[in-house]
């Protein structure tokens, strides 16, 4: 982790108790704790990590599906354009 963090002056970050790293919200802090400090978690922190991980996993799945859909549309759009003008 870097020793200095570039934060906006009006930011109120959530700080990790183990390493002092600032995060924008508690969900990001829970993910950080679960990944970087997994051996030092208590039961409530582990539950928070699992909940944040599942939430992040769902958002990533939706993003991947949207990205795949966009690529498919782009591909077929280019194929159709090529078939019209070639």
ABEGO torsion letter per residue (X at the ends): XBABBBBBAABBBBBBAAAGBBBABAAAAAAAAAAAAAAABBAAAAAAAAAAAAAAAAAAAAAAAAAAAAAAAAAAAAAAAAAAAX
